[in-house]
């Protein structure tokens, strides 16, 4: 085996053992209840909360996709992601604090329970459940899929795809089942530190191999000046597209169930506000590293096309860094897969337990029974994700590309309700169903692309959702005004 493969396998072995130790230590003495298992007793403080927020959000796209985007688009990708992430972090200290207080006061565990508390009727509650599960499941299946391919490619087939994907899935299931949110948050600290350190090492190694950052940028500017333009290569970022992406991240990020439940688990408002400040600062510093590595890829690999551009990070490491570092950076990419998957499993299992099992099947279920059902749901969801990863249907993987927009359309209805706007059941549901129908129609070609006006499909969907909700408020006030008039007469 090469040094790269040996370092990767050695690093991966130590990393997995560390995860199991962190995830299972001290859990025998833990209280068996839903707050402890699903939300770590709602006591996550700034350090752990920040790392679990950022590790949950950064999948392997941070290692591979950011570099690929830097290669295809250029430096313009960095401000879009940095500004969008900074705007998304505002929700931690604003919406997050309000959500934390509401859910703590009324002992709510899932986003569906939150909307069920804020709006009358079963309709909005079930709709939020269905949308969140529908758009999170494909993203969940992508994690073992990506991890399996990465390990297989790294080891030259010595670790087959199914073995790699299965191994990582089993480790995650073990510590999530045993430790719940406390285990996930503890391992997220390790995974977050590992991701950041290895990315900085990768950046330093590649920059050194190219003679330093200034020299690499000067050489690239002379060769591909449009990589440094505001629009990027081939004018990718038109003003409409740039604005669309800046709007997408703040709307979709807090709508991921695994992210929203971090608000539920926060120990206090101060922890959320401090995480709000740290998140864009650290993310902004880290995001520039893979984007620049991807851009510099044009100096060594000028002809990468299509999906091959997403391999520019390992290609640059193989060319410009020690072999042992290449293997360890791949372990960092695997850590980013796992830190997303464990959070998705726990969030979806809590929703299956509370929003299906306890709501419609066993309302009298004890807290201990709910935890056991949640543990079984973690196993079932992990097996389903692994099975899909082994034989992924094209339609299922295509659905994953629409995850962000599909969740973002929940934002106006849900956040409005959180801030006291009492939509009618009909208005709330129509805003979401109508917006999802627009996204589906654009994806299938049933609606002309011209209605996007050069923007992402999310924009016309949001316009419809907000229009429906505004009309709902007007009708609601008119009805209340009419009723008050009849009462006074």
C-alpha positions in Angstrom: 0.0 0.0 0.0 1.1 3.6 -0.6 1.9 6.0 2.2 -1.3 7.9 1.4 -3.4 4.8 1.9 -1.6 3.8 5.0 -1.9 7.2 6.6 -5.6 7.4 5.7 -6.4 4.0 7.1 -4.3 4.6 10.2 -5.9 8.0 10.8 -9.3 6.7 10.1 -8.9 3.8 12.6 -7.8 6.3 15.4 -10.6 8.6 14.4 -13.3 6.0 14.6 -12.0 4.7 17.9 -12.0 8.2 19.3 -15.6 8.7 18.1 -16.8 5.5 19.8 -15.0 6.5 23.0 -16.4 10.1 23.0 -19.9 8.9 22.0 -20.3 6.2 24.6 -18.4 7.4 27.7 -20.5 8.1 30.7 -23.8 7.2 29.0 -24.7 4.4 31.4 -25.4 6.9 34.1 -27.4 9.2 31.9 -31.1 9.8 32.6 -33.4 7.9 30.3 -35.8 10.6 28.9 -36.5 12.4 25.7 -34.9 15.7 26.7 -31.7 13.9 27.6 -31.6 11.6 24.5 -32.8 14.0 21.8 -31.7 17.4 23.2 -28.9 16.7 25.7 -31.1 18.0 28.5 -31.2 21.4 26.7 -27.9 22.4 28.2 -25.4 22.8 25.3 -23.2 25.8 26.0 -21.2 28.0 23.6 -18.2 25.9 22.8 -20.0 22.6 22.2 -23.0 24.4 20.6 -20.9 26.3 18.1 -19.0 23.1 17.0 -22.2 21.0 16.7 -23.8 23.8 14.7 -21.0 24.1 12.2 -20.0 20.4 12.0 -23.7 19.5 11.4 -23.9 22.0 8.5 -20.5 21.3 6.8 -20.8 18.1 4.9 -18.0 16.8 2.7 -19.1 19.5 0.2 -16.8 21.7 2.3 -13.7 19.7 1.3 -14.6 18.6 -2.2 -17.4 20.8 -3.4 -16.0 24.1 -2.4 -12.7 23.4 -4.2 -14.6 22.2 -7.3 -16.7 25.4 -7.2 -13.5 27.4 -6.9 -12.2 25.7 -10.0 -15.4 26.1 -12.0 -16.4 29.6 -10.9 -13.5 31.4 -9.2 -13.1 33.7 -6.2 -16.7 35.0 -6.6 -17.9 31.7 -5.0 -16.2 32.7 -1.7 -18.1 36.0 -0.9 -21.4 34.3 -1.9 -20.8 31.5 0.6 -19.3 33.7 3.3 -22.0 36.4 3.1 -24.8 33.8 2.8 -23.4 31.9 5.8 -23.1 35.1 7.8 -26.7 36.0 7.1 -27.8 32.5 8.0 -26.0 32.8 11.4 -28.3 35.8 12.3 -31.0 33.2 12.8 -29.1 31.7 15.7 -29.4 34.8 17.8 -32.8 36.0 16.6 -35.1 33.2 15.7 -33.0 30.7 17.7 -33.4 32.4 21.0 -37.2 32.7 20.6 -37.5 29.1 19.5 -35.4 28.0 22.5 -37.6 29.7 25.0 -40.9 28.5 23.4 -39.8 24.9 23.1 -38.3 24.8 26.7 -41.4 26.3 28.2 -43.8 23.9 26.5 -41.5 20.8 26.4 -41.4 20.6 22.6 -38.9 18.2 21.0 -39.4 18.5 17.2 -40.1 21.3 14.6 -43.4 19.7 13.9 -44.4 20.0 17.6 -43.3 23.6 17.5 -45.6 24.5 14.6 -48.4 22.4 16.1 -48.1 24.5 19.2 -48.1 27.8 17.3 -50.9 27.1 14.8 -54.2 25.3 15.3 -55.1 22.0 13.6 -53.1 18.9 12.5 -52.6 20.1 8.9 -49.6 22.5 9.4 -48.0 20.0 11.8 -48.2 17.1 9.4 -47.1 19.2 6.5 -43.9 20.4 8.2 -43.2 16.8 9.2 -43.6 15.5 5.6 -41.6 18.3 4.0 -38.7 18.0 6.4 -38.5 14.2 6.2 -39.0 14.2 2.4 -36.2 16.6 1.7 -33.8 15.3 4.4 -33.9 11.6 3.6 -32.2 11.9 0.2 -29.5 14.2 1.8 -29.1 11.5 4.5 -28.5 8.8 1.9 -25.9 10.9 0.1 -23.6 10.7 3.2 -22.8 7.0 3.2 -22.8 7.1 -0.7 -20.1 9.8 -0.7 -18.1 8.2 2.1 -18.1 4.8 0.4 -16.9 6.2 -2.9 -14.2 8.3 -1.2 -12.8 5.4 0.7 -12.9 3.1 -2.3 -11.1 5.7 -4.5 -8.5 6.5 -1.9 -7.5 2.9 -1.3 -7.7 1.9 -4.9 -10.5 -0.6 -4.2 -8.8 -2.2 -1.2 -11.8 -1.0 0.8 -14.8 -1.7 -1.4 -17.6 0.9 -1.6 -20.1 -1.2 0.4 -17.6 -2.0 3.2 -16.5 1.6 3.6 -20.1 3.0 3.6 -21.2 0.2 5.9 -18.3 0.7 8.4 -18.9 4.4 8.8 -22.7 3.9 9.1 -22.2 1.2 11.9 -19.9 3.4 13.9 -22.4 6.3 13.7 -25.3 4.1 14.7 -23.4 2.8 17.7 -22.7 6.1 19.3 -26.0 7.8 18.3 -28.1 4.9 19.7 -26.1 4.8 22.9 -25.5 8.5 23.6 -28.1 10.5 21.6 -27.6 14.2 21.3 -24.9 14.4 23.9 -22.8 11.9 22.0 -23.5 13.6 18.7 -22.5 17.0 20.2 -19.3 15.6 21.8 -18.2 13.9 18.6 -19.0 17.1 16.6 -16.4 18.9 18.6 -13.7 16.4 17.5 -15.0 16.4 14.0 -15.1 20.2 13.8 -11.6 20.6 15.1 -10.4 17.9 12.8 -12.0 19.5 9.7 -10.5 22.9 10.5 -7.0 21.8 11.3 -6.7 19.5 8.3 -8.1 22.1 5.9 -5.5 24.6 7.2 -2.8 22.0 6.8 -3.9 21.3 3.2 -4.0 25.0 2.3 -0.6 25.6 3.8 0.9 22.6 2.0 -0.5 23.4 -1.4 0.4 27.1 -1.1 3.9 26.2 -0.1 4.2 23.8 -3.1 3.2 26.7 -5.4 5.7 29.1 -4.0 3.4 30.9 -1.6 -0.1 32.5 -1.9 1.0 35.8 -3.6 3.1 33.9 -6.3 0.3 31.4 -6.9 -2.3 34.2 -7.3 0.0 36.2 -9.6 0.6 33.2 -11.9 -3.2 32.4 -11.9 -4.1 36.0 -12.6 -1.8 36.1 -15.6 -3.3 32.8 -16.9 -7.0 33.1 -16.0 -7.9 36.6 -15.0 -11.7 36.0 -15.1 -11.3 33.7 -12.1 -10.8 36.9 -10.0 -13.8 38.6 -11.5 -17.0 39.3 -9.6 -19.1 37.2 -12.0 -16.6 34.3 -12.2 -15.8 32.1 -15.1 -18.3 32.4 -18.0 -20.2 35.0 -16.1 -21.7 32.4 -13.7 -22.9 35.0 -11.1 -25.2 37.4 -12.7 -26.6 39.9 -10.2 -29.9 37.9 -10.0 -28.1 34.6 -9.4 -25.8 36.1 -6.8 -28.7 37.6 -4.9 -30.6 34.3 -5.2 -27.8 32.4 -3.5 -27.5 35.0 -0.8 -31.2 34.5 0.0 -31.1 30.7 -0.2 -28.7 30.0 2.6 -30.3 32.2 5.4 -33.7 30.6 4.5 -32.8 27.0 4.2 -30.2 26.6 6.9 -32.5 27.0 9.9 -35.1 24.9 8.3 -33.0 21.7 8.3 -34.5 19.7 11.3 -31.0 18.9 12.6 -30.1 22.6 12.7 -33.3 23.8 14.2 -33.1 21.2 17.0 -29.8 22.8 18.0 -31.8 25.8 18.9 -34.0 23.6 21.1 -30.9 22.1 22.8 -29.1 25.4 23.6 -28.5 26.0 27.3 -29.3 29.7 27.1 -29.7 32.7 24.8 -26.1 33.8 25.4 -24.8 30.6 23.9 -26.8 31.0 20.8 -25.8 34.7 20.4 -22.1 33.9 20.9 -22.4 31.1 18.3 -24.0 33.6 16.0 -20.9 35.8 16.2 -18.4 32.9 15.9 -20.1 31.0 13.1 -19.6 33.5 10.2 -16.1 34.5 11.4 -14.7 31.0 11.5 -16.7 29.9 8.4 -15.5 32.9 6.5 -11.8 32.2 7.3 -12.2 28.5 6.5 -14.2 28.9 3.3 -11.4 30.8 1.5 -9.0 27.8 1.8 -10.7 25.2 -0.4 -11.9 27.9 -2.9 -8.3 29.1 -3.5 -7.0 25.5 -3.7 -9.6 24.9 -6.4 -8.7 28.0 -8.3 -5.0 27.1 -8.2 -6.0 23.8 -9.7 -5.9 25.6 -13.1 -2.2 25.9 -12.8 -1.6 22.2 -12.5 -4.7 20.7 -14.0 -6.1 23.1 -16.6 -8.4 20.7 -18.4 -10.7 19.3 -15.7 -14.3 19.3 -16.8 -17.7 18.5 -15.3 -17.6 16.3 -12.2 -13.9 15.8 -12.5 -13.5 19.3 -11.1 -14.8 18.1 -7.8 -11.6 15.9 -7.5 -9.3 18.9 -7.7 -8.7 18.9 -3.9 -7.2 15.4 -3.8 -5.4 16.0 -7.1 -3.7 19.1 -5.7 -2.8 17.4 -2.5 -1.2 14.5 -4.4 0.8 16.9 -6.5 1.9 19.4 -3.8 1.7 17.9 -0.3 3.4 15.0 1.5 1.6 11.7 0.9 0.7 11.2 4.5 -1.1 14.6 4.6 -3.2 13.6 1.6 -4.5 10.6 3.4 -5.3 12.6 6.6 -7.2 15.3 4.7 -9.4 12.6 3.2 -10.1 11.5 6.8 -11.2 15.1 7.4 -13.6 14.8 4.5 -15.0 11.6 6.0 -15.4 13.4 9.3 -17.6 16.0 7.6 -19.7 13.3 6.1 -20.2 11.6 9.5 -20.9 14.8 11.4 -23.8 15.6 9.1 -25.2 12.0 9.0 -25.3 11.5 12.8 -27.3 14.7 13.3 -29.7 13.8 10.5 -30.3 10.4 12.0 -31.0 11.8 15.4 -33.3 14.6 14.2 -35.4 12.3 11.9 -35.6 9.6 14.6 -37.0 12.2 17.1 -39.6 13.2 14.5 -40.6 9.6 13.8 -40.9 9.0 17.5 -42.8 12.1 18.6 -44.7 13.1 15.5 -45.8 9.6 14.4 -45.5 7.0 17.1 -46.5 9.1 20.1 -48.9 11.3 18.3 -51.0 8.7 16.5 -50.0 5.2 17.8 -49.0 5.4 21.5 -49.9 8.7 23.1 -49.4 7.1 26.5 -45.8 6.0 25.7 -43.5 6.6 28.7 -40.3 8.6 28.3 -38.2 5.5 28.4 -40.3 3.9 25.7 -40.0 7.0 23.5 -36.2 6.8 23.8 -36.2 3.1 22.9 -38.4 3.8 19.8 -36.0 6.7 18.9 -33.1 4.3 19.1 -34.9 1.8 16.8 -35.7 4.6 14.4 -32.0 5.6 14.3 -31.1 2.0 13.2 -34.0 1.8 10.7 -33.1 5.1 9.1 -29.4 4.2 8.9 -30.2 0.9 7.3 -32.6 2.7 4.8 -29.9 5.3 4.0 -27.3 2.6 3.5 -29.6 0.5 1.3 -30.3 3.5 -0.9 -26.6 4.3 -1.1 -25.9 0.8 -2.4 -28.5 1.2 -5.3 -29.4 4.9 -5.6 -32.4 5.6 -7.9 -31.7 8.4 -10.3 -34.9 10.2 -9.2 -33.9 10.0 -5.5 -30.5 11.5 -6.1 -32.0 14.2 -8.3 -34.3 15.0 -5.4 -31.3 15.7 -3.1 -30.2 18.6 -5.4 -33.5 20.3 -4.5 -33.2 19.8 -0.8 -32.2 23.4 0.0 -35.0 25.0 -1.9 -37.6 22.5 -0.8 -36.9 23.3 2.9 -36.4 27.0 2.4 -40.0 27.5 1.3 -41.0 26.6 4.9 -39.3 29.7 6.2 -42.0 32.4 5.7 -44.8 30.3 7.2 -42.8 28.8 10.1 -40.9 31.9 11.1 -43.9 34.1 10.8 -45.7 31.8 13.2 -42.8 31.9 15.6 -43.0 35.7 15.7 -46.7 35.7 16.4 -48.4 35.8 13.0 -51.4 33.5 13.3 -51.9 32.2 9.8 -55.1 30.3 9.1 -54.6 26.6 8.6 -55.6 27.0 4.9 -53.2 29.9 4.3 -50.3 28.3 6.0 -50.7 25.0 4.1 -51.4 26.7 0.8 -48.2 28.8 1.0 -46.0 25.7 1.4 -47.9 23.4 -1.0 -48.1 26.1 -3.6 -44.4 26.9 -3.4 -43.4 23.2 -3.6 -45.6 22.9 -6.6 -43.7 25.8 -8.3 -40.4 24.1 -7.6 -41.7 20.8 -8.9 -43.2 22.4 -12.0 -39.9 24.2 -12.8 -37.8 21.0 -12.2 -40.1 19.0 -14.5 -40.4 21.7 -17.2 -44.1 22.1 -16.7 -43.6 25.8 -15.9 -41.6 28.0 -18.2 -38.1 28.9 -16.9 -38.7 32.5 -17.9 -40.7 33.1 -14.7 -37.4 32.8 -12.8 -36.1 36.0 -14.4 -32.6 34.7 -14.2 -32.9 33.7 -10.6 -32.9 30.4 -8.8 -36.2 28.5 -8.9 -36.6 29.3 -5.2 -37.4 32.9 -5.9 -40.7 32.5 -7.8 -41.6 29.8 -5.2 -41.0 32.3 -2.4 -42.9 35.0 -4.1 -45.9 32.7 -4.3 -45.5 31.6 -0.6 -45.2 35.1 0.7 -48.1 36.3 -1.5 -50.4 33.6 -0.2 -49.5 34.5 3.4 -50.0 38.2 2.9 -53.4 37.6 1.4 -54.2 35.3 4.3 -53.4 38.1 6.8 -55.5 40.6 4.8 -58.5 38.2 4.7 -58.0 37.4 8.4 -58.1 41.1 9.4 -61.1 41.7 7.1 -63.0 38.9 8.8 -62.1 40.1 12.3 -63.1 43.6 11.3 -66.4 42.4 9.9 -67.1 40.4 13.0 -66.3 43.3 15.2 -68.7 45.5 13.2 -71.5 43.0 13.5 -70.9 42.7 17.2 -71.0 46.5 17.8 -74.2 46.9 15.8 
